[in-house]
Amino acid sequence: MTALCGARLYSEIGDKPDLGFVEWGLGEVYKKRGEFKKAMSCFKAAQRLFEGNGEPRGEVLTALSIANVHYLEGRAAEADKLYFAAVSKAKKHGLHTYLETFT
């Protein structure tokens, strides 16, 4: 299943958290290609889909990815603030999401 096909299916059934993971994954691809504007667009979409839907892992992964983009764009202070807030949230929920590098 392609990511776009997955996005269409999750949209049709109204599964916001899983659609959030599709958006986050697409953002990761764009980030790795150096397409930061497209990556941020996907990460912001994922962030909206995760918020209020009981998916702290997705919220943390997205925040960490946004922090990565900020850092890569030379905005280290902004990246630090977001990164450490995400780590704090992960710890609060008993997650080790900040250690997941192969998600």
N, C-alpha and C positions, 0 to 999 in steps of 0.2 A: 504494500500500500504506500503510495506516495504521500508526502506531507500534505499536499493540497487536497488530495482525495480524503485523507484523514480529517482535515479541517472541515471539509464539506459535510462529511458524515457526522462528526461531533456537533456541528452547527445544527444539522437537521434534527438531532435528538436532544438538543439543548444541554449537552454535557459540557458546561463551562470549564470545569477543572481540566478535563482531558484536552479540550480545545486550547486551554492555556499552555499545556505542555507542548502542543504542536507549535504554537506561536513562539514559545521559548526556544524550542529546538531550531526553528527557522532563524531566529535571532542569533543563535550560536553559530549557525552556518555563515550568516552574513558577517558576524564579528570576525570569524576566522579568515574571511576573504578580505577583510579590511573595509567593508562597506558599513561603516558605523551608523550612518543615518538610517539605513534600512534595518539594521540590527536594533537600534533604539525604538524604531516604530513597532517592531515585533515584540520587544521586551515590554513596552508600554501597554500593548494589547494584552499580553500575557498577564501583566500586573493587574489590569482591570478585571480579567476573567478569574483570577485567583482570589481577589479581595472578597471577603465575606462568604466564601464557598468552602470553608473548612479544609483548606489546602496549604498549611504553613510551609510545607516542603517546597511547593511551587513558588510561594511568595519569597522564600529565602533564596532559592536558585535564581529567580529573576532579579532580586536585589543585588546579588553577587555579580551577575552578568552585567547589570547596569553599572555597577561600581567598576568592573573591568573596562568597560567602554570609556567611562569618565577618565580613568587612569591613562588609557591608551591615547586619549585626546589631550593629555597634559593637565588634567584637572585632579591632581592628587589629593588635595584637601577634601574635595567633594567625594571622591572615591573612598577615602579613608572613613569618612563619616558614615556613608551608606554601608560599606563593608562591615564595619564593627557593629552597626545596628542589626545587620542581617545575622551575624554570628551570635549576637545576644538573643535574637528571636529564636534562632535554631536551638540554642542551649535551653531557653525557656520551655521549648516544646520537646526536649529530649532528643533532638535530631543531631546528626553529624553532617548535615548537608554541606557545610563549608569545607568538608574534606572530600566531597564527591567530585572527582575530576573526570570520571569516565561515564557520567550519567547520560 
